Amino acid sequence: MPTANHFDTIIVGGRPAGATLAARLGQQGFRVLLVERATFPCPHPASSPVIYSSAMRLLDEVGGDENVYAYNTPRIHRWVNEFYDQYCTTIPVPAAFGRDYGYALDRARFDDALWNNAARWPTVTARQPFTVTDVLWDANRVVGIQGHSPGQPAETFTADCVVGADGRFSTVARKVKAGIHNIRTDFPTTVYYAGWRLAQPYDDRGAAVHFCQPGKGYFFFLFDSADGVLNVSVEGRSDLFTSWAGHGEAAYMKLVRQHPLIWRRLAHAERVTRVHGMRNIGNVYRVASGPGWVLVGDALHQKDPIDGQGIYDALFEAKALAQAITAWKHGEQSYEQAMAGYEMAARAEMYPMYMETLRQVKRTVFSRSPLWLDKLLFRSIGADAELNHRYALLTVRALAPAEFLSPMLVFRAFVRALRMRHFRGPGVLRAKNRRGRDIAEFPRHMPPATD
Ligand SMILES: Cc1cc2nc3c(=O)[nH]c(=O)nc-3n(C[C@H](O)[C@H](O)[C@H](O)COP(=O)(O)OP(=O)(O)OC[C@H]3O[C@@H](n4cnc5c(N)ncnc54)[C@H](O)[C@@H]3O)c2cc1C
């Protein structure tokens, strides 16, 4: 029998996975308790993310309003990739799922919008700040949660199902002792990021995701974000960070100052946030569900942020889980069948991309080839228009990882590269084919470093 403290589903964690799952279940009229230990808008953003049309399509489905979550945020139509201060290629964000742009979000604004969107459903009870400290058991089944608001006595709530949408350090996963699998400990990376105001634009052609790899083992991402803020992050091999730069703010500032390609944009800018970061980012899956509990989003599956897929994955998994819970609650499937179906659906969509993400981390920061070979490969293959377009489609999830690269595609790119000749012009480096026709153009951006 329903009571005031009993719900169909309790969701722990109210960001992309939890808030959109709550909205989907609220749309169906299920009684949901959504709890979150932070208070939105949260002054300590969980990351500095970019999202693409794949994620925005899922947000549309739950009533996420782009004018709210991306308020005053420029649309990003291109990636600009600079490698080893030699070459630069521009790749347009391809049209897919009805949009040809992405956003570098203000994460505090985004999470707040998702929370408010979930809380508007009449059957969703949204509690913040509320920290879950334990799960409740009946024999070997999870039947609820225990937690508290700051300074308040503990409260308990029960539900037919408890969802851990509480991120990579999931309390729910820890309390139910969720097993782990497909763990990869061979590519540990560290990321630091901060927001800057009055930074120099990349050029006069509008907002961009600016990727810059100035050396082996690490790279920068600079994103034009909301309210004129430029998000600047640096990611690299954890061991190199420690030995080169140390940790935290000092390491971050040392690295951004050290590189003319980065510092040219920041020399006259003001840092407007603290330096946030994460050390030894993990790549791991957890077992998805057990009696009375289930995991979603980063709690289920976490990986390196190099290709910006975490939010899409969390939104997709939330959709798959909402479908599973609906089938179970409507009596179409048993709990076990529904949860097995959820795990299969999530794995089919995520696992190939998880492996592709790891390959990207390996290629980009853990490459063991000599530097000259990395440069040669970029010059010949990294600038290939067809491969770049395929990479763009992969990133917006319009191309399956299995279709991304094949030996034949790489071979064809090599053949095209052999036919290229390079010419330096004023401010540009051109690649031409044997007949002298332009194949690609690489604007060179090497302004003098300023301080
Ligand atoms: C440096 C960095 C950069 C990233 N860049 C990108 C990017 O460009 N694009 C992209 O798509 N993804 C990116 N990601 C990944 C993305 O941030 C995550 O994949 C995404 O936030 C996962 O959403 P989630 O809802 O599963 O978990 P989270 O966003 O981690 O939310 C979990 C929530 O649970 C709450 N919680 C935890 N424990 C409790 C508890 N005991 N009680 C109550 N509440 C609790 C937390 O407060 C938190 O609000 C990046 C990640 C990092 C670290």
The ligand as a MOL file (V3000), in Angstrom:
LIG
                    3D

  0  0  0     0  0            999 V3000
M  V30 BEGIN CTAB
M  V30 COUNTS 53 58 0 0 0
M  V30 BEGIN ATOM
M  V30 1 C 36.7650 16.9670 -16.1560 0
M  V30 2 C 35.5430 16.3700 -16.7830 0
M  V30 3 C 35.1300 16.8180 -18.0290 0
M  V30 4 C 34.0020 16.2680 -18.6210 0
M  V30 5 N 33.6340 16.7080 -19.8530 0
M  V30 6 C 32.5300 16.1990 -20.4270 0
M  V30 7 C 32.0890 16.6820 -21.6980 0
M  V30 8 O 32.7180 17.5430 -22.3150 0
M  V30 9 N 30.9490 16.1660 -22.2180 0
M  V30 10 C 30.2330 15.1950 -21.5770 0
M  V30 11 O 29.2090 14.7600 -22.0870 0
M  V30 12 N 30.6400 14.7020 -20.3890 0
M  V30 13 C 31.7610 15.1820 -19.8020 0
M  V30 14 N 32.1610 14.7080 -18.5940 0
M  V30 15 C 31.4080 13.5950 -17.9860 0
M  V30 16 C 30.1190 14.0730 -17.3320 0
M  V30 17 O 30.3900 15.1110 -16.4200 0
M  V30 18 C 29.4690 12.8810 -16.6170 0
M  V30 19 O 29.4800 11.7490 -17.4470 0
M  V30 20 C 28.0330 13.2010 -16.2290 0
M  V30 21 O 28.0030 14.2820 -15.3300 0
M  V30 22 C 27.3980 11.9850 -15.5610 0
M  V30 23 O 26.1320 12.3370 -15.0790 0
M  V30 24 P 25.4830 11.5540 -13.8570 0
M  V30 25 O 24.1410 12.1520 -13.6360 0
M  V30 26 O 25.5880 10.0980 -14.0690 0
M  V30 27 O 26.4410 11.8400 -12.6060 0
M  V30 28 P 26.9050 13.2060 -11.9460 0
M  V30 29 O 26.8310 14.3300 -12.9020 0
M  V30 30 O 28.2140 12.9050 -11.3040 0
M  V30 31 O 25.8190 13.4710 -10.8120 0
M  V30 32 C 25.7370 12.6550 -9.6740 0
M  V30 33 C 24.9860 13.4170 -8.6020 0
M  V30 34 O 24.7870 12.5580 -7.4830 0
M  V30 35 C 24.8960 13.3360 -6.3070 0
M  V30 36 N 25.2260 12.4420 -5.1960 0
M  V30 37 C 26.3420 11.6940 -5.0630 0
M  V30 38 N 26.2910 10.9970 -3.9080 0
M  V30 39 C 25.1140 11.3260 -3.3170 0
M  V30 40 C 24.5170 10.9400 -2.0930 0
M  V30 41 N 25.1080 10.0610 -1.2650 0
M  V30 42 N 23.3070 11.4630 -1.7720 0
M  V30 43 C 22.6910 12.3480 -2.6120 0
M  V30 44 N 23.2290 12.7480 -3.7890 0
M  V30 45 C 24.4260 12.2340 -4.1290 0
M  V30 46 C 26.0330 14.2980 -6.6090 0
M  V30 47 O 25.9600 15.4370 -5.7720 0
M  V30 48 C 25.7620 14.6230 -8.0650 0
M  V30 49 O 24.9670 15.7720 -8.1740 0
M  V30 50 C 33.2870 15.2370 -17.9660 0
M  V30 51 C 33.7000 14.7830 -16.7230 0
M  V30 52 C 34.8210 15.3380 -16.1270 0
M  V30 53 C 35.2500 14.8300 -14.7860 0
M  V30 END ATOM
M  V30 BEGIN BOND
M  V30 1 1 1 2
M  V30 2 1 2 3
M  V30 3 2 2 52
M  V30 4 2 3 4
M  V30 5 1 4 5
M  V30 6 1 4 50
M  V30 7 2 5 6
M  V30 8 1 6 7
M  V30 9 1 6 13
M  V30 10 2 7 8
M  V30 11 1 7 9
M  V30 12 1 9 10
M  V30 13 2 10 11
M  V30 14 1 10 12
M  V30 15 2 12 13
M  V30 16 1 13 14
M  V30 17 1 14 15
M  V30 18 1 14 50
M  V30 19 1 15 16
M  V30 20 1 16 17
M  V30 21 1 16 18
M  V30 22 1 18 19
M  V30 23 1 18 20
M  V30 24 1 20 21
M  V30 25 1 20 22
M  V30 26 1 22 23
M  V30 27 1 23 24
M  V30 28 2 24 25
M  V30 29 1 24 26
M  V30 30 1 24 27
M  V30 31 1 27 28
M  V30 32 2 28 29
M  V30 33 1 28 30
M  V30 34 1 28 31
M  V30 35 1 31 32
M  V30 36 1 32 33
M  V30 37 1 33 34
M  V30 38 1 33 48
M  V30 39 1 34 35
M  V30 40 1 35 36
M  V30 41 1 35 46
M  V30 42 1 36 37
M  V30 43 1 36 45
M  V30 44 2 37 38
M  V30 45 1 38 39
M  V30 46 1 39 40
M  V30 47 2 39 45
M  V30 48 1 40 41
M  V30 49 2 40 42
M  V30 50 1 42 43
M  V30 51 2 43 44
M  V30 52 1 44 45
M  V30 53 1 46 47
M  V30 54 1 46 48
M  V30 55 1 48 49
M  V30 56 2 50 51
M  V30 57 1 51 52
M  V30 58 1 52 53
M  V30 END BOND
M  V30 END CTAB
M  END
